Amino acid sequence: MITNETQYRATAAHLGQFEEALANLEATAAQAPDAKLRTLEIDAIKARIARGWTQRDLAERLGVAEQQIQRYESTQYTSASLARLSDIAKALDIDVRETVSLRKPGAA
């Protein structure tokens, strides 16, 4: 809860920084070769915040240190394995659907 003007200004500044960082992520995600993975990474951060969870809350649900979640989010989850991203999606109750198929030999 914000209880005074100083806290309000600090929160507003952090919100502005977050919105700017998120806009930059979304702009670059659409152009990245791994656009779907980048979108999942952004959605994970949004889902955590939408649930009102702190990084500590998510860390506790995953059984990892809060610092690990900080590292994941500071690198937009690029260091997280697919298994870890799946665990995070499950913890956040995010439904991920993607079709994977084997191309015919010699297909480009």
Secondary structure, DSSP 8 states (H G I E B T S, - for coil): ---SHHHHHHHHHHHHHHHHHHHHHHHHHTTSTTHHHHHHHHHHHHHHHHTT--HHHHHHHHTS-HHHHHHHHHTTTTTS-HHHHHHHHHHTT-----------TT--
